[in-house]
Amino acid sequence: MSSTEQPQEKPPIDAPITSSADDDLGRAPVAHDFAESIRELDASQGLVVGIMGPWGHGKSSFVNLMREQFEKEPKLTVIDFNPWMFSGSNQLVNFFFTEIGAELNVKNKSKFGQTADWLAKYAGILKPASQLIPVPFAGALGEAAAVAIGGLADTTDADRSAKKVREKITEELGALTEPIVVVIDDIDRLTTPEIREIFKLVRLTASFPNIVYVLAFDRARVEQALTEDGVPGRAYLEKIVQLSFDVPQAPEILLRSQVFNELNRVLAPVADVELDEDRWGDAYFEIIDPLLSNMRDVTRYAISSKSTIKDLGAEIDLVDLLAMEAVRVFRPDLMQRLAKLRTELTKTRDYSTRKDDDAQKAVDALLGDFPEDAPLIRALFSRIFPVALQYVENSSYGSDWLATWRTAHRMAHGDYLNLYFDRVAPDSLVAFRSTEGAFAVLDDAKALKAYLSELDPEQLNTILEGLTAYEKKFTTEMIVPASTTLLNFIDRIPEKKNAGMFDVSRPDLTVGRVVLRLLRKVEDEAARESLVSQILAGIETYSSRLDFIHSMGHREGSGLKLISEAFAQQLQDEFVSRLKATPPAEPEREWDAWRIYDAVRDSTGKAPLTASSDPVLIRSVLRSAKSTARSQTMGSRMVKTKDRLAWDLVVGLFGSESTVKRAVSNVRRKLGSDNILDLADRYLEGWRPERF
């Protein structure tokens, strides 16, 4: 199935087809032949034909195809009697004859006018008769009408009139050259008393000449309704129906083609939807196909899932969405239980981690409560929720799979499962949508910069963290534009507020992880060195430039050795020379100012800063030397924080505390006071933080 196909517009409504033009199952020839065989039968004593099949097998459609043959010359008059139109069995007989008479008048007044009049009179006579002649142990109307219609009681004027009118109707109908076809459909949808009344009526009027009843119903449902006092309904039915046809189940190949046609029609308006063909086959045959048994199921599935696909088709993996919609439509009770097991369906577990006993009990209970759906549940685990396989077989999916499922928008990731059930995207998923937007322009530095600039700065760190999930989709064309742009954004990303006790999520680390994964796409060291030089040429701050050199090189504790040691040293030397010659153009952006000047001090052995250095730069140095210590009291969730300075390093950059003091004074005089200067004052006064 391709989501790009544009099927012919056809509203997927739960209605039977009306002509051969819509006969996708190829039943028209069979229906026409069966209708032709009815023409050839002797209907002089009446005829009852049954079109039988389970609910949804296309009985109504088959009858409609038969009508096409009845329309051929000599054309047969077809009258539809809808038993749903009467209210209770007390109106059935009267309504039946009134309706038939009215329809005959409409069809051909000149031909059937007199017959219609007699039928109307008959209905008028039967109504009071049914009220006057009760039969013990009988339904209020059914047996009373039977008495009148059958002529079994002839003691009243009403009965004598009914007998005369009946004879006149028989005479009129007997004179017809072609029979009248009376179609009664959807009998199996009636209540049990109503089904019984319909068949009593047919039995007691079936002897009218040239009347052919075509009854459409589910045999099992009707036999159940007609069973009474130990007499099987089948025996009763066989006495009434003289000719029958069992509508066959649609061939599997045709049924599947209709599933795909309907789904293509539903998917056509949804933009940016893709189908994972590698997973679709297994998911369809193991989950969706077993739930579909007829065309009504197909149509019901398409109609019911349309809204969900429209809302979520571009958000959630389509294979998962179509599979879960089939379960929702045909197994609603099972779906309700799955909604309560979201954690069990999505929580990963490494081999070294012990299985959750409570989760195991919950899954065992699910299988125990839905034994008939055990194969379906196992298929859901295998194809949609692989994490849950740990509860039914010896398998395990670790947390490293989460990135794969997240980038694929699969419900195996809890964010997408919650989106399906709740229709409200969690914050993490909202951020990941922005991540996808960033990934889409990783190969275009200008577009990526513009895109990131429009996002909420507070979300940037989370959004960029999400890019690591796309490592398998990174291309070499992305390396230079993406790395350069992201390294230039480090100073724009605020550190996370209200960080937890063990939170180490820093902007430079986040960007570094993405850049590392990009450069790993290139295996050749010389090629990587060429790319590193191109990236360095586009980096705007000394802080990001030095951080990049250190992470690519051989520096202990941070170097990844993606370039040779000699090349790394060359870059370091060039960096120091450039900084000594040219101060930062935008010192307020130097997020790691103390480190870049520490590199100069380490190279020259001299303090690189003075009290008269650029005050904006000095403030940046102090800010970058600040860290926050976190502590937590046993039994308390509150995380306490304490700011501190790398004081010895700061003093080393200026040569002495007295120089630092003058520098702080100059900054305060030119830029005003702030928290970082106040913290420096405390150190200058002798304060030192307690050690943990």
C-alpha positions in Angstrom: 0.0 0.0 0.0 1.4 3.4 -0.9 0.3 6.5 0.8 1.0 8.5 -2.4 -1.7 6.8 -4.4 -4.8 8.9 -5.0 -7.8 6.4 -5.1 -11.0 7.3 -6.7 -13.1 9.4 -4.4 -15.7 7.2 -2.7 -17.1 8.0 0.8 -16.4 5.1 3.1 -19.8 4.8 4.6 -21.4 1.6 6.1 -23.9 1.1 3.3 -24.4 -1.7 0.7 -23.4 -1.2 -2.9 -26.2 -0.3 -5.3 -24.8 -1.4 -8.7 -22.3 -3.6 -10.5 -20.1 -0.6 -10.9 -19.2 -0.8 -7.2 -18.9 -4.6 -7.1 -15.3 -4.9 -6.0 -15.9 -8.5 -4.9 -17.1 -9.8 -8.3 -20.5 -11.1 -7.0 -22.6 -9.4 -9.7 -22.6 -12.4 -12.2 -23.6 -14.8 -9.4 -26.4 -12.4 -8.2 -27.7 -12.0 -11.7 -27.7 -15.7 -12.4 -29.6 -16.3 -9.1 -32.1 -13.7 -9.9 -32.6 -15.2 -13.4 -33.2 -18.6 -11.8 -36.0 -17.0 -9.7 -37.7 -15.8 -12.8 -37.8 -19.3 -14.2 -39.6 -20.7 -11.1 -43.4 -21.1 -10.9 -44.6 -18.3 -8.6 -48.3 -19.0 -9.1 -48.6 -20.2 -5.6 -46.2 -17.6 -4.2 -42.5 -18.1 -3.5 -40.2 -17.4 -0.5 -36.5 -16.9 -1.2 -33.8 -16.6 1.5 -30.6 -14.6 1.0 -28.5 -15.8 4.0 -25.2 -14.9 5.6 -23.6 -13.7 8.8 -23.7 -10.0 9.7 -21.6 -8.0 7.3 -21.2 -10.6 4.6 -22.9 -8.4 2.0 -26.5 -9.7 1.9 -28.0 -6.3 1.1 -25.4 -5.7 -1.6 -26.2 -9.1 -3.1 -29.9 -8.2 -3.2 -29.2 -4.9 -4.8 -27.2 -6.7 -7.5 -30.2 -9.1 -8.0 -32.3 -6.0 -8.7 -30.3 -5.2 -11.8 -31.5 -8.5 -13.3 -35.1 -7.8 -12.2 -34.9 -4.5 -14.1 -34.3 -6.3 -17.4 -37.3 -6.9 -19.7 -39.7 -8.2 -18.8 -39.2 -5.9 -15.9 -40.3 -7.2 -12.4 -41.9 -4.8 -9.9 -39.8 -4.8 -6.8 -41.2 -3.5 -3.5 -39.1 -2.9 -0.3 -40.8 -3.5 3.0 -38.9 -2.2 5.9 -40.0 -3.9 9.1 -38.1 -1.3 11.1 -40.8 1.3 10.2 -43.5 -0.2 12.4 -43.6 0.2 16.1 -44.3 -3.1 17.7 -45.9 -6.2 16.3 -49.5 -4.8 16.7 -49.0 -2.7 13.6 -47.2 -5.2 11.4 -50.0 -6.7 9.4 -51.9 -3.5 8.8 -48.7 -1.7 7.9 -47.6 -4.5 5.6 -50.7 -4.4 3.4 -50.9 -0.6 3.4 -47.3 -0.3 2.4 -47.5 -2.9 -0.3 -50.6 -1.3 -1.8 -49.2 2.2 -1.7 -46.0 1.0 -3.4 -48.0 -0.7 -6.2 -49.8 2.6 -6.8 -46.5 4.4 -7.1 -45.0 1.8 -9.4 -47.8 1.6 -11.9 -51.3 2.9 -10.9 -52.9 1.9 -14.2 -51.6 -1.7 -13.8 -51.8 -2.2 -10.1 -54.4 0.4 -9.0 -57.2 -2.0 -8.3 -54.9 -4.5 -6.5 -53.6 -1.6 -4.4 -57.2 -0.6 -3.5 -58.1 -4.1 -2.4 -54.9 -4.4 -0.3 -55.8 -1.1 1.4 -59.3 -2.4 2.2 -57.8 -5.6 3.4 -55.5 -3.7 5.8 -58.5 -1.8 7.1 -60.5 -4.9 7.8 -57.6 -6.7 9.5 -56.9 -4.0 11.9 -60.2 -4.3 13.9 -60.2 -8.0 13.3 -56.9 -8.4 15.0 -58.3 -6.6 18.0 -61.5 -8.7 18.2 -60.1 -12.2 17.8 -57.6 -13.0 20.5 -56.0 -16.4 20.6 -54.9 -17.9 23.9 -51.1 -18.0 24.5 -50.5 -16.0 21.3 -48.9 -12.6 20.6 -51.3 -9.7 20.6 -51.5 -9.5 16.9 -49.6 -12.4 15.3 -52.1 -15.2 15.8 -55.1 -12.9 15.6 -54.0 -11.7 12.2 -53.3 -15.3 11.3 -56.9 -16.2 12.0 -58.2 -13.4 9.8 -55.8 -13.9 7.0 -56.2 -17.7 6.9 -59.9 -17.5 6.9 -60.1 -19.8 9.9 -62.8 -17.8 11.6 -65.9 -16.9 9.6 -68.5 -16.0 12.2 -68.3 -12.2 11.9 -69.0 -9.7 9.1 -65.4 -8.6 9.4 -64.1 -12.1 8.7 -66.5 -12.6 5.8 -65.4 -9.3 4.3 -61.7 -10.2 4.8 -62.4 -13.5 3.0 -64.0 -11.8 0.0 -61.3 -9.2 -0.2 -58.6 -11.8 0.0 -60.3 -13.7 -2.8 -60.3 -10.5 -4.9 -56.6 -9.9 -4.2 -55.8 -13.4 -5.2 -57.8 -12.9 -8.4 -56.0 -9.7 -9.2 -52.5 -11.1 -8.5 -53.2 -14.3 -10.3 -53.9 -12.3 -13.5 -50.4 -10.7 -13.5 -48.1 -11.9 -16.2 -45.0 -11.3 -14.1 -44.6 -11.7 -10.3 -44.1 -8.9 -7.8 -40.9 -9.1 -5.7 -41.2 -8.1 -2.1 -37.8 -7.5 -0.4 -37.5 -7.7 3.4 -34.0 -6.9 4.5 -32.2 -6.7 7.8 -34.5 -9.1 9.5 -31.7 -10.3 11.8 -31.5 -6.9 13.3 -35.0 -7.0 14.8 -35.9 -8.2 18.2 -36.8 -11.8 18.7 -40.6 -11.1 18.9 -40.4 -9.0 15.8 -38.5 -11.7 13.9 -41.2 -14.2 14.8 -44.0 -11.8 13.6 -42.2 -11.2 10.3 -42.0 -14.9 9.6 -45.6 -15.6 10.7 -46.7 -12.9 8.2 -44.7 -14.4 5.4 -45.9 -17.9 6.2 -49.5 -16.8 6.1 -49.3 -14.6 3.0 -46.9 -16.7 1.0 -49.7 -18.4 -0.9 -50.7 -15.2 -2.6 -50.1 -15.8 -6.3 -47.2 -14.0 -8.1 -45.7 -12.7 -4.9 -42.0 -13.5 -4.5 -40.6 -12.7 -1.0 -36.8 -12.1 -1.0 -35.8 -12.3 2.7 -32.3 -11.3 3.7 -31.1 -12.5 7.2 -28.5 -14.2 9.3 -29.5 -17.8 9.5 -28.1 -18.4 12.9 -29.8 -15.4 14.4 -33.2 -16.2 12.9 -33.1 -19.9 13.8 -32.4 -18.9 17.4 -35.4 -16.5 17.4 -37.7 -19.0 15.8 -36.8 -21.8 18.2 -39.7 -22.3 20.7 -41.0 -25.1 23.0 -38.4 -27.5 21.9 -39.1 -27.1 18.2 -35.9 -26.0 16.4 -36.0 -22.8 14.5 -34.3 -24.5 11.5 -37.2 -26.8 11.0 -39.7 -23.9 11.1 -37.5 -21.9 8.7 -37.2 -24.8 6.2 -41.0 -25.0 5.9 -41.2 -21.3 4.9 -38.1 -20.7 2.7 -38.4 -22.6 -0.5 -35.2 -21.4 -2.2 -32.1 -20.1 -0.5 -28.7 -18.7 -1.3 -25.8 -18.5 1.2 -23.7 -15.4 0.4 -20.1 -16.5 0.5 -17.4 -14.8 2.5 -15.3 -12.5 0.4 -12.1 -14.2 -0.8 -9.2 -13.2 1.4 -7.2 -11.6 -1.5 -10.2 -9.4 -2.5 -10.9 -8.5 1.1 -7.3 -7.4 1.6 -7.4 -5.4 -1.6 -10.4 -3.6 -0.2 -8.7 -2.9 3.1 -5.8 -1.3 1.2 -8.2 0.7 -1.0 -10.1 2.0 2.0 -7.0 2.9 3.9 -5.5 4.7 0.9 -8.6 6.7 0.7 -8.4 7.6 4.4 -4.7 8.4 4.2 -5.0 10.5 1.0 -5.7 13.8 2.8 -2.9 13.3 5.4 0.3 15.1 4.6 3.8 13.8 5.3 2.7 10.3 6.1 5.0 7.3 5.5 4.5 3.6 5.8 7.4 1.4 7.0 7.0 -1.4 4.5 9.5 -3.6 6.3 7.1 -3.8 9.3 3.8 -3.4 7.6 3.5 -7.0 6.3 4.0 -8.7 9.6 1.8 -6.2 11.5 -1.0 -6.5 9.0 -1.1 -10.3 8.8 -0.7 -10.9 12.5 -2.8 -8.1 14.0 -5.2 -6.5 11.5 -6.1 -9.3 9.1 -7.3 -11.7 11.8 -9.8 -9.0 13.0 -11.4 -8.5 9.6 -13.9 -11.1 8.4 -16.1 -9.3 5.9 -16.6 -6.1 3.9 -18.6 -4.5 6.7 -15.6 -5.0 9.0 -13.4 -3.3 6.4 -15.7 -0.3 6.1 -16.2 -0.1 9.8 -12.4 -0.2 10.3 -11.8 2.6 7.8 -14.6 4.8 9.1 -13.6 4.4 12.7 -9.9 5.0 12.2 -10.3 7.9 9.9 -10.4 10.6 12.6 -7.4 9.1 14.5 -5.4 8.8 11.3 -6.2 12.4 10.3 -5.1 13.7 13.8 -2.1 11.5 14.3 -1.1 10.1 11.0 1.8 12.5 10.6 2.8 12.2 14.2 2.9 8.5 15.0 4.4 5.6 13.0 1.6 4.5 10.6 2.1 0.8 11.1 1.6 1.2 14.8 -1.3 3.5 14.4 -3.2 1.2 11.9 -2.5 -1.9 14.1 -3.7 -0.2 17.3 -6.8 1.2 15.6 -7.8 -2.3 14.5 -7.6 -3.4 18.1 -9.5 -0.3 19.3 -12.4 -0.9 16.8 -12.8 -4.7 17.2 -11.4 -5.4 20.7 -12.4 -2.3 22.7 -12.2 -4.2 26.1 -8.6 -5.3 25.3 -7.7 -1.8 24.3 -8.9 -0.4 27.6 -6.6 -2.8 29.4 -3.6 -1.9 27.2 -4.2 1.8 28.1 -3.6 0.8 31.7 -0.4 -1.0 30.9 1.6 1.7 29.3 4.6 1.3 31.5 4.7 -2.4 31.1 4.6 -1.9 27.3 7.4 0.7 27.0 9.8 0.4 30.0 13.1 -1.0 28.8 15.2 -3.4 30.7 18.8 -4.4 30.3 19.9 -8.0 30.7 21.6 -7.2 33.9 18.4 -5.7 35.4 16.0 -7.9 37.3 12.5 -8.2 35.7 9.7 -6.3 37.4 7.5 -8.8 39.3 4.5 -6.5 39.4 4.7 -5.9 35.6 5.0 -9.6 35.0 1.8 -10.2 37.1 0.0 -7.5 35.1 0.9 -9.0 31.8 0.0 -12.5 33.0 -3.4 -11.2 34.1 -3.9 -9.6 30.7 -3.3 -12.9 28.9 -5.5 -14.8 31.4 -8.4 -12.4 31.0 -8.3 -12.5 27.2 -7.4 -16.1 26.4 -9.0 -16.0 23.0 -6.9 -13.0 22.0 -3.6 -14.5 23.2 -2.2 -14.7 19.7 -3.2 -11.2 19.0 -1.6 -9.9 22.2 1.6 -11.7 21.5 1.6 -10.2 18.0 1.2 -6.8 19.5 4.1 -7.4 21.7 6.3 -8.7 18.9 5.4 -6.0 16.3 4.4 -2.9 18.3 5.7 -3.2 21.9 8.9 -5.3 21.8 9.7 -4.4 25.4 6.8 -6.5 26.5 8.3 -9.6 25.0 10.3 -9.9 28.2 7.2 -11.1 30.0 6.3 -13.9 27.5 9.7 -15.1 26.3 13.4 -14.8 27.1 14.2 -11.4 25.4 15.2 -8.0 26.6 15.4 -4.5 25.0 17.7 -2.0 26.7 17.4 1.8 26.9 19.6 2.2 23.9 16.6 1.2 21.8 14.6 4.2 22.9 16.4 6.6 20.5 15.6 4.3 17.6 11.9 4.1 18.5 11.7 7.8 19.2 13.1 8.9 15.8 10.8 6.4 14.2 7.7 7.8 16.1 6.9 4.3 17.3 4.6 3.6 20.2 7.3 1.5 21.7 8.5 4.8 23.0 6.3 6.0 25.9 5.9 9.5 24.5 4.2 8.3 21.4 2.0 5.7 23.2 0.8 8.5 25.5 0.1 10.7 22.6 -2.1 8.0 21.0 -4.1 7.4 24.2 -4.2 11.0 25.5 -4.1 13.0 22.3 -1.9 15.5 24.3 1.8 15.5 23.5 4.0 15.4 26.6 6.6 18.2 27.0 9.4 15.8 26.0 7.6 15.0 22.7 6.9 18.6 22.0 10.6 19.3 22.3 11.4 16.3 20.1 9.2 17.7 17.4 11.4 20.7 17.4 14.4 18.4 17.2 13.0 16.9 14.1 12.7 20.3 12.6 16.4 21.0 13.4 17.4 17.6 11.9 15.6 18.5 8.7 18.0 21.5 8.1 21.3 20.1 9.6 22.9 20.4 6.1 22.1 24.1 5.8 23.9 26.4 8.3 21.9 29.5 7.5 18.5 27.6 7.8 19.6 25.8 10.9 20.7 29.1 12.6 17.4 30.7 11.7 15.4 27.7 12.9 17.2 27.5 16.3 16.9 31.3 16.7 13.1 31.1 16.6 12.9 28.4 19.4 12.5 29.0 23.1 16.1 29.3 24.5 15.1 27.4 27.6 14.2 24.4 25.4 17.3 24.5 23.2 19.4 22.1 25.4 16.6 19.5 25.4 16.0 20.0 21.7 19.7 19.5 20.8 20.0 16.5 23.1 17.4 14.9 20.9 19.6 15.1 17.8 21.8 12.3 19.1 18.9 9.9 18.4 19.4 10.6 14.7 23.0 9.4 14.6 22.2 6.6 12.1 20.7 9.2 9.8 23.5 11.7 9.9 25.2 12.3 6.5 28.7 13.7 5.7 27.0 16.8 4.1 25.7 17.7 7.6 29.1 17.7 9.4 30.4 21.2 8.7 27.2 23.3 8.6 25.7 21.5 11.6 28.8 21.4 13.8 29.7 25.0 13.1 26.2 26.3 13.8 25.7 24.3 17.0 29.1 25.3 18.4 28.2 28.9 17.7 25.0 28.4 19.7 26.5 27.2 23.0 26.6 30.7 24.5 22.9 31.2 23.7 21.8 28.1 25.5 21.0 28.8 29.2 21.9 26.2 31.7 19.0 24.2 33.0 17.1 25.8 35.9 16.2 23.7 38.9 18.6 21.0 37.9 18.5 17.8 39.9 21.2 16.4 42.2 23.0 14.5 39.5 22.1 16.6 36.5 25.1 17.1 34.3 23.3 18.4 31.3 25.4 21.3 30.1 25.1 23.1 26.7 28.7 22.4 25.8 28.4 18.7 26.6 25.1 18.5 24.7 26.6 20.2 21.6 29.8 18.1 21.9 27.8 14.8 21.8 26.1 15.8 18.6 29.3 17.1 16.9 31.1 13.9 17.9 28.4 11.7 16.3 28.6 13.8 13.1 32.3 13.5 12.7 32.2 9.7 13.4 30.5 9.4 10.0 34.0 9.9 8.5 36.5 7.1 9.2 39.6 8.5 7.5 41.7 10.6 9.9 43.0 12.9 7.2 39.5 13.6 5.9 38.4 14.3 9.5 41.2 16.8 10.0 40.1 18.6 6.8 36.6 18.9 8.1 37.8 20.0 11.6 39.7 22.9 9.9 36.6 23.9 8.0 34.5 23.9 11.1 37.1 25.9 13.1 37.1 28.6 10.4 33.4 29.2 11.0 33.3 29.2 14.8 32.7 32.7 16.2 33.9 32.5 19.8 37.2 31.5 21.2 35.4 29.4 23.9 33.7 27.1 21.4 36.9 27.0 19.2 39.1 25.8 22.1 36.4 23.4 23.4 36.2 21.8 19.9 40.1 21.5 19.6 40.3 19.8 23.0 37.5 17.4 22.3 38.9 16.4 18.9 42.5 16.0 20.1 44.4 14.1 22.7 43.8 16.2 25.8 43.6 13.9 28.9 40.0 13.6 30.2 38.4 15.2 27.2 40.2 14.4 24.0 38.5 11.9 21.7 41.5 11.4 19.4 39.7 12.0 16.2 42.7 13.9 14.8 46.4 13.2 15.1 48.3 14.4 18.1 50.5 16.6 16.0 47.6 18.2 14.2 45.9 18.8 17.6 49.0 20.5 18.9 49.2 22.6 15.8 45.6 23.8 16.3 46.3 24.6 20.0 49.4 26.7 19.1 47.5 28.6 16.4 44.7 29.2 18.8 47.0 30.7 21.5 48.8 32.9 18.9 45.5 34.2 17.6 44.1 35.0 21.0 47.3 36.8 22.0 47.1 38.9 18.9 43.3 39.5 18.7 41.1 39.8 21.8 37.5 38.4 21.6 35.3 40.4 19.3 32.2 39.7 21.5 33.6 39.1 25.0 30.1 38.8 26.5 29.6 35.6 24.4 32.8 33.9 25.7 31.0 31.2 27.8 34.4 29.6 28.8 36.5 32.8 29.0 38.6 31.6 32.0 39.7 28.5 30.1 40.7 30.3 26.9 43.0 32.5 28.9 44.3 29.7 31.0 45.5 28.2 27.7 47.5 31.3 27.0 48.9 31.3 30.6 49.8 27.6 30.2 51.6 28.3 26.9 53.4 31.5 28.0 53.8 30.9 31.8 52.5 34.5 32.4 49.3 35.9 33.7 47.4 37.0 30.5 44.9 39.4 32.2 45.4 42.7 34.1 43.1 44.9 36.2 42.6 47.2 33.2 41.6 44.5 30.8 38.2 44.8 29.0 35.6 44.9 31.9 33.1 42.9 29.8 35.8 40.2 29.3 36.7 40.2 33.0 33.1 39.7 34.0 32.9 36.8 31.4 36.0 35.2 33.0 34.5 35.4 36.5 31.2 34.0 35.3 32.8 31.1 33.5 34.8 30.3 36.6 31.7 30.0 38.6 30.2 26.5 39.4 27.2 25.4 41.5 27.5 22.7 44.1 24.4 20.7 44.9 23.6 18.9 48.2 20.7 16.9 49.4 19.7 16.0 53.0 18.9 12.4 53.6 15.2 11.8 53.4 14.5 15.1 51.7 13.7 15.8 48.0 15.0 19.4 48.3 18.2 20.1 46.4 20.3 22.8 48.0 22.7 24.8 45.8 25.8 26.8 46.6 27.8 29.0 44.0 31.5 28.9 44.1 34.5 30.2 42.1 37.5 28.3 40.8 39.4 30.9 42.8 42.9 29.7 42.4 42.5 29.6 38.6 41.1 33.1 38.6 44.0 34.4 40.7 46.4 32.6 38.3 45.0 34.5 35.3 45.6 37.9 37.0 48.8 37.0 38.8 47.6 38.0 42.3 44.5 38.6 44.5 45.3 42.3 44.6 45.1 42.5 40.8 41.8 40.6 40.9 40.5 43.1 43.5 41.4 46.1 41.3 39.9 44.3 38.3 36.6 43.6 40.2 36.5 47.3 41.3 37.0 48.5 37.7 34.2 46.2 36.4 31.8 47.4 39.1 32.6 51.0 38.4 32.0 50.7 34.6 29.3 48.0 34.4 27.6 48.1 37.8 27.4 45.4 40.5 26.0 41.9 40.1 26.0 38.6 41.8 29.3 37.3 40.3 31.1 40.4 41.5 29.6 40.0 45.0 30.8 36.4 45.0 34.3 37.5 44.1 34.2 40.1 46.9 33.5 37.3 49.4 36.5 35.4 48.2 38.6 38.5 48.4 37.4 38.9 52.0 38.7 35.4 52.9 35.6 33.3 52.6 35.9 29.8 51.2 33.1 27.3 50.7 33.0 24.2 52.9 34.2 21.0 51.3 31.8 18.0 51.0 
